[in-house]
């Protein structure tokens, strides 16, 4: 018996994809592309292995499950997804365009070289 479940559903709490790039310095060679909430509704954000603190929108204290906050990655992603679900066919094109724009921006080689 299989218990397969797609990750792109409204019950997703978070998803991540890890990438190891040996051609880059260790500080930026490892990167986790992370998101909170529905995997199909948000842009994956790169989090490099060299960080020494969690970015503000992802910090635990900014992501209280009971308190809405515009400074919270979870709540903003959840809000967007909940606005799109009932109007999916009318809004998914705009959402995909915004996702692509953000992910393309993140994909550009913008890392700071060690020592700079």
Backbone atoms as SQL, in Angstrom:
CREATE TABLE atoms (id INTEGER PRIMARY KEY, chain TEXT, resi INTEGER, resn TEXT, atom TEXT, x REAL, y REAL, z REAL);
INSERT INTO atoms VALUES
  (1, 'A', 1, 'UNK', 'N', 0.843, -1.179, 0.000),
  (2, 'A', 1, 'UNK', 'CA', 0.000, 0.000, 0.000),
  (3, 'A', 1, 'UNK', 'C', 0.891, 1.247, 0.000),
  (4, 'A', 2, 'UNK', 'N', 0.588, 2.185, -0.848),
  (5, 'A', 2, 'UNK', 'CA', 1.340, 3.425, -0.935),
  (6, 'A', 2, 'UNK', 'C', 0.556, 4.560, -0.305),
  (7, 'A', 3, 'UNK', 'N', 1.270, 5.455, 0.304),
  (8, 'A', 3, 'UNK', 'CA', 0.655, 6.645, 0.897),
  (9, 'A', 3, 'UNK', 'C', 1.243, 7.883, 0.233),
  (10, 'A', 4, 'UNK', 'N', 1.180, 7.910, -1.083),
  (11, 'A', 4, 'UNK', 'CA', 1.721, 9.044, -1.823),
  (12, 'A', 4, 'UNK', 'C', 0.849, 10.266, -1.617),
  (13, 'A', 5, 'UNK', 'N', 1.509, 11.404, -1.602),
  (14, 'A', 5, 'UNK', 'CA', 0.795, 12.656, -1.417),
  (15, 'A', 5, 'UNK', 'C', 1.578, 13.747, -2.127),
  (16, 'A', 6, 'UNK', 'N', 0.946, 14.500, -2.999),
  (17, 'A', 6, 'UNK', 'CA', 1.662, 15.588, -3.669),
  (18, 'A', 6, 'UNK', 'C', 2.040, 16.673, -2.671),
  (19, 'A', 7, 'UNK', 'N', 3.168, 17.336, -2.918),
  (20, 'A', 7, 'UNK', 'CA', 3.565, 18.414, -2.008),
  (21, 'A', 7, 'UNK', 'C', 2.840, 19.714, -2.329),
  (22, 'A', 8, 'UNK', 'N', 2.302, 19.843, -3.523),
  (23, 'A', 8, 'UNK', 'CA', 1.617, 21.064, -3.928),
  (24, 'A', 8, 'UNK', 'C', 0.161, 21.049, -3.541),
  (25, 'A', 9, 'UNK', 'N', -0.117, 21.089, -2.248),
  (26, 'A', 9, 'UNK', 'CA', -1.508, 21.105, -1.788),
  (27, 'A', 9, 'UNK', 'C', -1.624, 22.075, -0.617),
  (28, 'A', 10, 'UNK', 'N', -2.830, 22.446, -0.306),
  (29, 'A', 10, 'UNK', 'CA', -3.035, 23.454, 0.729),
  (30, 'A', 10, 'UNK', 'C', -2.647, 22.982, 2.121),
  (31, 'A', 11, 'UNK', 'N', -2.450, 21.689, 2.320),
  (32, 'A', 11, 'UNK', 'CA', -2.058, 21.208, 3.633),
  (33, 'A', 11, 'UNK', 'C', -0.554, 21.293, 3.878),
  (34, 'A', 12, 'UNK', 'N', 0.230, 21.662, 2.867),
  (35, 'A', 12, 'UNK', 'CA', 1.680, 21.773, 3.053),
  (36, 'A', 12, 'UNK', 'C', 1.983, 22.894, 4.039),
  (37, 'A', 13, 'UNK', 'N', 2.810, 22.588, 5.036),
  (38, 'A', 13, 'UNK', 'CA', 3.227, 23.601, 5.997),
  (39, 'A', 13, 'UNK', 'C', 4.491, 24.295, 5.543),
  (40, 'A', 14, 'UNK', 'N', 5.384, 23.540, 4.901),
  (41, 'A', 14, 'UNK', 'CA', 6.631, 24.075, 4.374),
  (42, 'A', 14, 'UNK', 'C', 7.251, 23.031, 3.471),
  (43, 'A', 15, 'UNK', 'N', 8.059, 23.489, 2.539),
  (44, 'A', 15, 'UNK', 'CA', 8.825, 22.578, 1.689),
  (45, 'A', 15, 'UNK', 'C', 10.193, 23.207, 1.462),
  (46, 'A', 16, 'UNK', 'N', 11.152, 22.358, 1.111),
  (47, 'A', 16, 'UNK', 'CA', 12.488, 22.862, 0.811),
  (48, 'A', 16, 'UNK', 'C', 13.179, 21.939, -0.175),
  (49, 'A', 17, 'UNK', 'N', 14.103, 22.522, -0.906),
  (50, 'A', 17, 'UNK', 'CA', 14.936, 21.794, -1.850),
  (51, 'A', 17, 'UNK', 'C', 16.365, 22.193, -1.538),
  (52, 'A', 18, 'UNK', 'N', 17.235, 21.214, -1.323),
  (53, 'A', 18, 'UNK', 'CA', 18.632, 21.504, -0.990),
  (54, 'A', 18, 'UNK', 'C', 19.509, 21.285, -2.214),
  (55, 'A', 19, 'UNK', 'N', 20.484, 22.163, -2.377),
  (56, 'A', 19, 'UNK', 'CA', 21.400, 22.080, -3.511),
  (57, 'A', 19, 'UNK', 'C', 22.825, 22.258, -2.998),
  (58, 'A', 20, 'UNK', 'N', 23.720, 21.365, -3.418),
  (59, 'A', 20, 'UNK', 'CA', 25.136, 21.467, -3.072),
  (60, 'A', 20, 'UNK', 'C', 25.904, 21.766, -4.349),
  (61, 'A', 21, 'UNK', 'N', 26.596, 22.898, -4.375),
  (62, 'A', 21, 'UNK', 'CA', 27.296, 23.344, -5.581),
  (63, 'A', 21, 'UNK', 'C', 28.794, 23.393, -5.295),
  (64, 'A', 22, 'UNK', 'N', 29.507, 22.347, -5.669),
  (65, 'A', 22, 'UNK', 'CA', 30.930, 22.232, -5.347),
  (66, 'A', 22, 'UNK', 'C', 31.799, 23.237, -6.099),
  (67, 'A', 23, 'UNK', 'N', 31.282, 23.852, -7.146),
  (68, 'A', 23, 'UNK', 'CA', 32.062, 24.809, -7.919),
  (69, 'A', 23, 'UNK', 'C', 32.082, 26.201, -7.277),
  (70, 'A', 24, 'UNK', 'N', 31.366, 26.375, -6.165),
  (71, 'A', 24, 'UNK', 'CA', 31.341, 27.648, -5.447),
  (72, 'A', 24, 'UNK', 'C', 32.001, 27.488, -4.084),
  (73, 'A', 25, 'UNK', 'N', 32.432, 28.590, -3.465),
  (74, 'A', 25, 'UNK', 'CA', 32.991, 28.504, -2.115),
  (75, 'A', 25, 'UNK', 'C', 31.985, 27.866, -1.153),
  (76, 'A', 26, 'UNK', 'N', 32.500, 27.172, -0.144),
  (77, 'A', 26, 'UNK', 'CA', 31.643, 26.477, 0.805),
  (78, 'A', 26, 'UNK', 'C', 30.571, 27.335, 1.443),
  (79, 'A', 27, 'UNK', 'N', 30.882, 28.614, 1.671),
  (80, 'A', 27, 'UNK', 'CA', 29.933, 29.504, 2.339),
  (81, 'A', 27, 'UNK', 'C', 28.640, 29.690, 1.548),
  (82, 'A', 28, 'UNK', 'N', 28.735, 29.599, 0.246),
  (83, 'A', 28, 'UNK', 'CA', 27.547, 29.794, -0.589),
  (84, 'A', 28, 'UNK', 'C', 27.254, 28.585, -1.475),
  (85, 'A', 29, 'UNK', 'N', 28.109, 27.586, -1.422),
  (86, 'A', 29, 'UNK', 'CA', 27.915, 26.400, -2.257),
  (87, 'A', 29, 'UNK', 'C', 26.697, 25.589, -1.843),
  (88, 'A', 30, 'UNK', 'N', 26.421, 25.577, -0.558),
  (89, 'A', 30, 'UNK', 'CA', 25.225, 24.895, -0.063),
  (90, 'A', 30, 'UNK', 'C', 24.099, 25.892, 0.084),
  (91, 'A', 31, 'UNK', 'N', 22.984, 25.580, -0.506),
  (92, 'A', 31, 'UNK', 'CA', 21.829, 26.477, -0.427),
  (93, 'A', 31, 'UNK', 'C', 20.556, 25.644, -0.303),
  (94, 'A', 32, 'UNK', 'N', 19.665, 26.106, 0.545),
  (95, 'A', 32, 'UNK', 'CA', 18.356, 25.485, 0.693),
  (96, 'A', 32, 'UNK', 'C', 17.324, 26.467, 0.173),
  (97, 'A', 33, 'UNK', 'N', 16.522, 26.031, -0.779),
  (98, 'A', 33, 'UNK', 'CA', 15.421, 26.847, -1.287),
  (99, 'A', 33, 'UNK', 'C', 14.209, 26.485, -0.437),
  (100, 'A', 34, 'UNK', 'N', 13.672, 27.462, 0.264),
  (101, 'A', 34, 'UNK', 'CA', 12.713, 27.224, 1.340),
  (102, 'A', 34, 'UNK', 'C', 11.449, 28.026, 1.101),
  (103, 'A', 35, 'UNK', 'N', 10.330, 27.466, 1.539),
  (104, 'A', 35, 'UNK', 'CA', 9.101, 28.251, 1.560),
  (105, 'A', 35, 'UNK', 'C', 8.174, 27.736, 2.632),
  (106, 'A', 36, 'UNK', 'N', 7.264, 28.565, 3.040),
  (107, 'A', 36, 'UNK', 'CA', 6.240, 28.195, 4.019),
  (108, 'A', 36, 'UNK', 'C', 4.885, 28.211, 3.334),
  (109, 'A', 37, 'UNK', 'N', 4.051, 27.266, 3.685),
  (110, 'A', 37, 'UNK', 'CA', 2.693, 27.110, 3.181),
  (111, 'A', 37, 'UNK', 'C', 2.689, 26.345, 1.855),
  (112, 'A', 38, 'UNK', 'N', 1.692, 26.506, 1.055),
  (113, 'A', 38, 'UNK', 'CA', 1.448, 25.735, -0.163),
  (114, 'A', 38, 'UNK', 'C', 2.598, 25.871, -1.159),
  (115, 'A', 39, 'UNK', 'N', 3.241, 24.770, -1.491),
  (116, 'A', 39, 'UNK', 'CA', 4.428, 24.769, -2.354),
  (117, 'A', 39, 'UNK', 'C', 4.169, 25.329, -3.747),
  (118, 'A', 40, 'UNK', 'N', 2.953, 25.268, -4.223),
  (119, 'A', 40, 'UNK', 'CA', 2.672, 25.757, -5.572),
  (120, 'A', 40, 'UNK', 'C', 2.298, 27.235, -5.613),
  (121, 'A', 41, 'UNK', 'N', 2.130, 27.836, -4.464),
  (122, 'A', 41, 'UNK', 'CA', 1.638, 29.214, -4.419),
  (123, 'A', 41, 'UNK', 'C', 2.675, 30.253, -4.018),
  (124, 'A', 42, 'UNK', 'N', 3.894, 29.843, -3.680),
  (125, 'A', 42, 'UNK', 'CA', 4.889, 30.808, -3.223),
  (126, 'A', 42, 'UNK', 'C', 6.209, 30.623, -3.962),
  (127, 'A', 43, 'UNK', 'N', 7.041, 31.640, -3.928),
  (128, 'A', 43, 'UNK', 'CA', 8.379, 31.551, -4.516),
  (129, 'A', 43, 'UNK', 'C', 9.322, 30.932, -3.490),
  (130, 'A', 44, 'UNK', 'N', 10.193, 30.065, -3.977),
  (131, 'A', 44, 'UNK', 'CA', 11.207, 29.481, -3.097),
  (132, 'A', 44, 'UNK', 'C', 12.293, 30.514, -2.843),
  (133, 'A', 45, 'UNK', 'N', 12.673, 30.682, -1.586),
  (134, 'A', 45, 'UNK', 'CA', 13.666, 31.665, -1.163),
  (135, 'A', 45, 'UNK', 'C', 14.978, 30.936, -0.870),
  (136, 'A', 46, 'UNK', 'N', 16.098, 31.390, -1.459),
  (137, 'A', 46, 'UNK', 'CA', 17.366, 30.734, -1.165),
  (138, 'A', 46, 'UNK', 'C', 17.887, 31.134, 0.218),
  (139, 'A', 47, 'UNK', 'N', 18.310, 30.134, 0.977),
  (140, 'A', 47, 'UNK', 'CA', 18.921, 30.360, 2.284),
  (141, 'A', 47, 'UNK', 'C', 20.280, 29.675, 2.230),
  (142, 'A', 48, 'UNK', 'N', 21.354, 30.464, 2.253),
  (143, 'A', 48, 'UNK', 'CA', 22.707, 29.938, 2.095),
  (144, 'A', 48, 'UNK', 'C', 23.230, 29.362, 3.407),
  (145, 'A', 49, 'UNK', 'N', 24.099, 28.369, 3.296),
  (146, 'A', 49, 'UNK', 'CA', 24.602, 27.693, 4.493),
  (147, 'A', 49, 'UNK', 'C', 25.471, 28.591, 5.360),
  (148, 'A', 50, 'UNK', 'N', 25.918, 29.735, 4.856),
  (149, 'A', 50, 'UNK', 'CA', 26.785, 30.624, 5.627),
  (150, 'A', 50, 'UNK', 'C', 26.021, 31.584, 6.535),
  (151, 'A', 51, 'UNK', 'N', 24.706, 31.598, 6.481),
  (152, 'A', 51, 'UNK', 'CA', 23.979, 32.569, 7.304),
  (153, 'A', 51, 'UNK', 'C', 24.210, 32.270, 8.782),
  (154, 'A', 52, 'UNK', 'N', 24.217, 33.304, 9.588),
  (155, 'A', 52, 'UNK', 'CA', 24.396, 33.101, 11.015),
  (156, 'A', 52, 'UNK', 'C', 23.159, 33.489, 11.821),
  (157, 'A', 53, 'UNK', 'N', 22.095, 33.853, 11.095),
  (158, 'A', 53, 'UNK', 'CA', 20.812, 34.080, 11.761),
  (159, 'A', 53, 'UNK', 'C', 19.686, 33.909, 10.745),
  (160, 'A', 54, 'UNK', 'N', 18.562, 33.528, 11.225),
  (161, 'A', 54, 'UNK', 'CA', 17.397, 33.279, 10.378),
  (162, 'A', 54, 'UNK', 'C', 16.836, 34.625, 9.919),
  (163, 'A', 55, 'UNK', 'N', 16.521, 34.772, 8.626),
  (164, 'A', 55, 'UNK', 'CA', 15.928, 36.031, 8.144),
  (165, 'A', 55, 'UNK', 'C', 14.633, 36.360, 8.898),
  (166, 'A', 56, 'UNK', 'N', 14.415, 37.647, 9.138),
  (167, 'A', 56, 'UNK', 'CA', 13.266, 38.120, 9.927),
  (168, 'A', 56, 'UNK', 'C', 11.927, 37.466, 9.566),
  (169, 'A', 57, 'UNK', 'N', 11.550, 37.407, 8.281),
  (170, 'A', 57, 'UNK', 'CA', 10.223, 36.852, 7.962),
  (171, 'A', 57, 'UNK', 'C', 10.070, 35.370, 8.311),
  (172, 'A', 58, 'UNK', 'N', 11.185, 34.677, 8.533),
  (173, 'A', 58, 'UNK', 'CA', 11.135, 33.249, 8.831),
  (174, 'A', 58, 'UNK', 'C', 11.381, 32.924, 10.304),
  (175, 'A', 59, 'UNK', 'N', 11.678, 33.911, 11.106),
  (176, 'A', 59, 'UNK', 'CA', 11.956, 33.668, 12.526),
  (177, 'A', 59, 'UNK', 'C', 10.716, 33.193, 13.252),
  (178, 'A', 60, 'UNK', 'N', 10.946, 32.321, 14.198),
  (179, 'A', 60, 'UNK', 'CA', 9.847, 31.731, 14.978),
  (180, 'A', 60, 'UNK', 'C', 8.955, 32.803, 15.595),
  (181, 'A', 61, 'UNK', 'N', 9.560, 33.820, 16.190),
  (182, 'A', 61, 'UNK', 'CA', 8.758, 34.835, 16.873),
  (183, 'A', 61, 'UNK', 'C', 7.900, 35.659, 15.911),
  (184, 'A', 62, 'UNK', 'N', 8.206, 35.643, 14.630),
  (185, 'A', 62, 'UNK', 'CA', 7.412, 36.373, 13.638),
  (186, 'A', 62, 'UNK', 'C', 6.399, 35.473, 12.925),
  (187, 'A', 63, 'UNK', 'N', 6.285, 34.238, 13.353),
  (188, 'A', 63, 'UNK', 'CA', 5.407, 33.278, 12.672),
  (189, 'A', 63, 'UNK', 'C', 4.489, 32.550, 13.641),
  (190, 'A', 64, 'UNK', 'N', 3.914, 33.315, 14.554),
  (191, 'A', 64, 'UNK', 'CA', 2.952, 32.738, 15.499),
  (192, 'A', 64, 'UNK', 'C', 1.728, 32.257, 14.722),
  (193, 'A', 65, 'UNK', 'N', 1.402, 31.001, 14.884),
  (194, 'A', 65, 'UNK', 'CA', 0.302, 30.376, 14.128),
  (195, 'A', 65, 'UNK', 'C', -1.057, 31.011, 14.462),
  (196, 'A', 66, 'UNK', 'N', -1.157, 31.718, 15.583),
  (197, 'A', 66, 'UNK', 'CA', -2.436, 32.289, 15.999),
  (198, 'A', 66, 'UNK', 'C', -2.553, 33.800, 15.755),
  (199, 'A', 67, 'UNK', 'N', -1.440, 34.444, 15.362),
  (200, 'A', 67, 'UNK', 'CA', -1.441, 35.902, 15.241),
  (201, 'A', 67, 'UNK', 'C', -1.003, 36.332, 13.853),
  (202, 'A', 68, 'UNK', 'N', -1.927, 36.886, 13.081),
  (203, 'A', 68, 'UNK', 'CA', -1.610, 37.364, 11.736),
  (204, 'A', 68, 'UNK', 'C', -0.588, 38.486, 11.816),
  (205, 'A', 69, 'UNK', 'N', 0.394, 38.455, 10.896),
  (206, 'A', 69, 'UNK', 'CA', 1.401, 39.501, 10.843),
  (207, 'A', 69, 'UNK', 'C', 1.887, 39.661, 9.410),
  (208, 'A', 70, 'UNK', 'N', 1.989, 40.900, 8.956),
  (209, 'A', 70, 'UNK', 'CA', 2.524, 41.154, 7.613),
  (210, 'A', 70, 'UNK', 'C', 4.040, 40.977, 7.573),
  (211, 'A', 71, 'UNK', 'N', 4.682, 40.834, 8.722),
  (212, 'A', 71, 'UNK', 'CA', 6.112, 40.572, 8.785),
  (213, 'A', 71, 'UNK', 'C', 6.450, 39.099, 8.810),
  (214, 'A', 72, 'UNK', 'N', 5.445, 38.268, 8.654),
  (215, 'A', 72, 'UNK', 'CA', 5.597, 36.820, 8.739),
  (216, 'A', 72, 'UNK', 'C', 5.532, 36.182, 7.353),
  (217, 'A', 73, 'UNK', 'N', 6.562, 35.410, 7.017),
  (218, 'A', 73, 'UNK', 'CA', 6.542, 34.705, 5.734),
  (219, 'A', 73, 'UNK', 'C', 5.358, 33.740, 5.674),
  (220, 'A', 74, 'UNK', 'N', 5.103, 33.031, 6.762),
  (221, 'A', 74, 'UNK', 'CA', 3.979, 32.088, 6.769),
  (222, 'A', 74, 'UNK', 'C', 2.666, 32.799, 6.499),
  (223, 'A', 75, 'UNK', 'N', 2.386, 33.878, 7.242),
  (224, 'A', 75, 'UNK', 'CA', 1.096, 34.535, 7.097),
  (225, 'A', 75, 'UNK', 'C', 0.930, 35.205, 5.739),
  (226, 'A', 76, 'UNK', 'N', 1.985, 35.791, 5.197),
  (227, 'A', 76, 'UNK', 'CA', 1.874, 36.417, 3.878),
  (228, 'A', 76, 'UNK', 'C', 1.666, 35.365, 2.790),
  (229, 'A', 77, 'UNK', 'N', 2.398, 34.249, 2.865),
  (230, 'A', 77, 'UNK', 'CA', 2.206, 33.178, 1.888),
  (231, 'A', 77, 'UNK', 'C', 0.816, 32.572, 2.009),
  (232, 'A', 78, 'UNK', 'N', 0.364, 32.385, 3.242),
  (233, 'A', 78, 'UNK', 'CA', -0.960, 31.825, 3.492),
  (234, 'A', 78, 'UNK', 'C', -2.042, 32.759, 2.968),
  (235, 'A', 79, 'UNK', 'N', -1.878, 34.052, 3.188),
  (236, 'A', 79, 'UNK', 'CA', -2.844, 35.047, 2.717),
  (237, 'A', 79, 'UNK', 'C', -2.966, 35.009, 1.198),
  (238, 'A', 80, 'UNK', 'N', -1.821, 35.021, 0.506),
  (239, 'A', 80, 'UNK', 'CA', -1.829, 34.982, -0.959),
  (240, 'A', 80, 'UNK', 'C', -2.530, 33.716, -1.452),
  (241, 'A', 81, 'UNK', 'N', -2.165, 32.575, -0.905),
  (242, 'A', 81, 'UNK', 'CA', -2.766, 31.312, -1.329),
  (243, 'A', 81, 'UNK', 'C', -4.279, 31.328, -1.118),
  (244, 'A', 82, 'UNK', 'N', -4.729, 31.831, 0.017),
  (245, 'A', 82, 'UNK', 'CA', -6.158, 31.849, 0.299),
  (246, 'A', 82, 'UNK', 'C', -6.923, 32.831, -0.580),
  (247, 'A', 83, 'UNK', 'N', -6.261, 33.842, -1.105),
  (248, 'A', 83, 'UNK', 'CA', -6.899, 34.753, -2.052),
  (249, 'A', 83, 'UNK', 'C', -6.999, 34.105, -3.441),
  (250, 'A', 84, 'UNK', 'N', -6.032, 33.260, -3.777),
  (251, 'A', 84, 'UNK', 'CA', -6.000, 32.642, -5.103),
  (252, 'A', 84, 'UNK', 'C', -6.940, 31.434, -5.203),
  (253, 'A', 85, 'UNK', 'N', -7.031, 30.604, -4.151),
  (254, 'A', 85, 'UNK', 'CA', -7.836, 29.376, -4.231),
  (255, 'A', 85, 'UNK', 'C', -9.231, 29.583, -4.820),
  (256, 'A', 86, 'UNK', 'N', -10.039, 30.509, -4.327),
  (257, 'A', 86, 'UNK', 'CA', -11.409, 30.629, -4.853),
  (258, 'A', 86, 'UNK', 'C', -11.491, 31.264, -6.241),
  (259, 'A', 87, 'UNK', 'N', -10.406, 31.889, -6.692),
  (260, 'A', 87, 'UNK', 'CA', -10.382, 32.551, -8.004),
  (261, 'A', 87, 'UNK', 'C', -9.230, 32.031, -8.845),
  (262, 'A', 88, 'UNK', 'N', -8.940, 30.744, -8.679),
  (263, 'A', 88, 'UNK', 'CA', -7.741, 30.135, -9.247),
  (264, 'A', 88, 'UNK', 'C', -7.558, 30.444, -10.732),
  (265, 'A', 89, 'UNK', 'N', -8.545, 30.172, -11.545),
  (266, 'A', 89, 'UNK', 'CA', -8.381, 30.345, -12.996),
  (267, 'A', 89, 'UNK', 'C', -8.149, 31.810, -13.368),
  (268, 'A', 90, 'UNK', 'N', -8.698, 32.735, -12.612),
  (269, 'A', 90, 'UNK', 'CA', -8.527, 34.153, -12.911),
  (270, 'A', 90, 'UNK', 'C', -7.204, 34.707, -12.386),
  (271, 'A', 91, 'UNK', 'N', -6.640, 34.087, -11.328),
  (272, 'A', 91, 'UNK', 'CA', -5.484, 34.679, -10.667),
  (273, 'A', 91, 'UNK', 'C', -4.174, 33.906, -10.820),
  (274, 'A', 92, 'UNK', 'N', -4.237, 32.631, -11.209),
  (275, 'A', 92, 'UNK', 'CA', -3.017, 31.825, -11.204),
  (276, 'A', 92, 'UNK', 'C', -1.958, 32.354, -12.174),
  (277, 'A', 93, 'UNK', 'N', -2.358, 32.928, -13.285),
  (278, 'A', 93, 'UNK', 'CA', -1.397, 33.496, -14.233),
  (279, 'A', 93, 'UNK', 'C', -0.586, 34.624, -13.609),
  (280, 'A', 94, 'UNK', 'N', -1.267, 35.523, -12.892),
  (281, 'A', 94, 'UNK', 'CA', -0.571, 36.620, -12.214),
  (282, 'A', 94, 'UNK', 'C', 0.347, 36.092, -11.119),
  (283, 'A', 95, 'UNK', 'N', -0.124, 35.092, -10.394),
  (284, 'A', 95, 'UNK', 'CA', 0.700, 34.507, -9.339),
  (285, 'A', 95, 'UNK', 'C', 1.951, 33.858, -9.919),
  (286, 'A', 96, 'UNK', 'N', 1.806, 33.091, -10.987),
  (287, 'A', 96, 'UNK', 'CA', 2.953, 32.430, -11.627),
  (288, 'A', 96, 'UNK', 'C', 3.962, 33.470, -12.141),
  (289, 'A', 97, 'UNK', 'N', 3.457, 34.579, -12.659),
  (290, 'A', 97, 'UNK', 'CA', 4.337, 35.640, -13.146),
  (291, 'A', 97, 'UNK', 'C', 5.148, 36.226, -11.989),
  (292, 'A', 98, 'UNK', 'N', 4.498, 36.487, -10.869),
  (293, 'A', 98, 'UNK', 'CA', 5.197, 37.027, -9.695),
  (294, 'A', 98, 'UNK', 'C', 6.200, 36.009, -9.148),
  (295, 'A', 99, 'UNK', 'N', 5.814, 34.730, -9.109),
  (296, 'A', 99, 'UNK', 'CA', 6.743, 33.677, -8.663),
  (297, 'A', 99, 'UNK', 'C', 7.985, 33.655, -9.543),
  (298, 'A', 100, 'UNK', 'N', 7.783, 33.653, -10.840),
  (299, 'A', 100, 'UNK', 'CA', 8.904, 33.596, -11.778),
  (300, 'A', 100, 'UNK', 'C', 9.822, 34.800, -11.615),
  (301, 'A', 101, 'UNK', 'N', 9.233, 35.975, -11.458),
  (302, 'A', 101, 'UNK', 'CA', 10.027, 37.186, -11.292),
  (303, 'A', 101, 'UNK', 'C', 10.908, 37.088, -10.038),
  (304, 'A', 102, 'UNK', 'N', 10.331, 36.662, -8.927),
  (305, 'A', 102, 'UNK', 'CA', 11.108, 36.521, -7.693),
  (306, 'A', 102, 'UNK', 'C', 12.171, 35.430, -7.809),
  (307, 'A', 103, 'UNK', 'N', 11.788, 34.272, -8.317),
  (308, 'A', 103, 'UNK', 'CA', 12.740, 33.165, -8.408),
  (309, 'A', 103, 'UNK', 'C', 13.857, 33.469, -9.402),
  (310, 'A', 104, 'UNK', 'N', 13.563, 34.192, -10.476),
  (311, 'A', 104, 'UNK', 'CA', 14.609, 34.605, -11.411),
  (312, 'A', 104, 'UNK', 'C', 15.573, 35.581, -10.730),
  (313, 'A', 105, 'UNK', 'N', 15.029, 36.487, -9.943),
  (314, 'A', 105, 'UNK', 'CA', 15.872, 37.428, -9.195),
  (315, 'A', 105, 'UNK', 'C', 16.790, 36.666, -8.241),
  (316, 'A', 106, 'UNK', 'N', 16.228, 35.705, -7.506),
  (317, 'A', 106, 'UNK', 'CA', 17.021, 34.912, -6.570),
  (318, 'A', 106, 'UNK', 'C', 18.078, 34.079, -7.293),
  (319, 'A', 107, 'UNK', 'N', 17.783, 33.624, -8.490),
  (320, 'A', 107, 'UNK', 'CA', 18.696, 32.745, -9.228),
  (321, 'A', 107, 'UNK', 'C', 19.912, 33.476, -9.786),
  (322, 'A', 108, 'UNK', 'N', 19.816, 34.794, -9.909),
  (323, 'A', 108, 'UNK', 'CA', 20.971, 35.547, -10.386),
  (324, 'A', 108, 'UNK', 'C', 22.102, 35.380, -9.388),
  (325, 'A', 109, 'UNK', 'N', 23.314, 35.330, -9.878),
  (326, 'A', 109, 'UNK', 'CA', 24.478, 35.093, -9.037),
  (327, 'A', 109, 'UNK', 'C', 24.814, 36.341, -8.242),
  (328, 'A', 110, 'UNK', 'N', 24.187, 36.501, -7.089),
  (329, 'A', 110, 'UNK', 'CA', 24.334, 37.716, -6.287),
  (330, 'A', 110, 'UNK', 'C', 25.055, 37.468, -4.960),
  (331, 'A', 111, 'UNK', 'N', 25.745, 36.346, -4.835),
  (332, 'A', 111, 'UNK', 'CA', 26.372, 36.062, -3.546),
  (333, 'A', 111, 'UNK', 'C', 27.594, 36.946, -3.311),
  (334, 'A', 112, 'UNK', 'N', 27.893, 37.194, -2.044),
  (335, 'A', 112, 'UNK', 'CA', 29.069, 37.968, -1.672),
  (336, 'A', 112, 'UNK', 'C', 30.220, 37.012, -1.471),
  (337, 'A', 113, 'UNK', 'N', 31.320, 37.272, -2.139),
  (338, 'A', 113, 'UNK', 'CA', 32.484, 36.403, -2.030),
  (339, 'A', 113, 'UNK', 'C', 33.115, 36.581, -0.639),
  (340, 'A', 114, 'UNK', 'N', 33.611, 35.485, -0.036),
  (341, 'A', 114, 'UNK', 'CA', 34.240, 35.583, 1.281),
  (342, 'A', 114, 'UNK', 'C', 35.333, 36.647, 1.269),
  (343, 'A', 115, 'UNK', 'N', 35.376, 37.481, 2.296),
  (344, 'A', 115, 'UNK', 'CA', 36.385, 38.520, 2.404),
  (345, 'A', 115, 'UNK', 'C', 35.943, 39.857, 1.833),
  (346, 'A', 116, 'UNK', 'N', 34.803, 39.916, 1.179),
  (347, 'A', 116, 'UNK', 'CA', 34.339, 41.194, 0.599),
  (348, 'A', 116, 'UNK', 'C', 33.403, 41.892, 1.557);
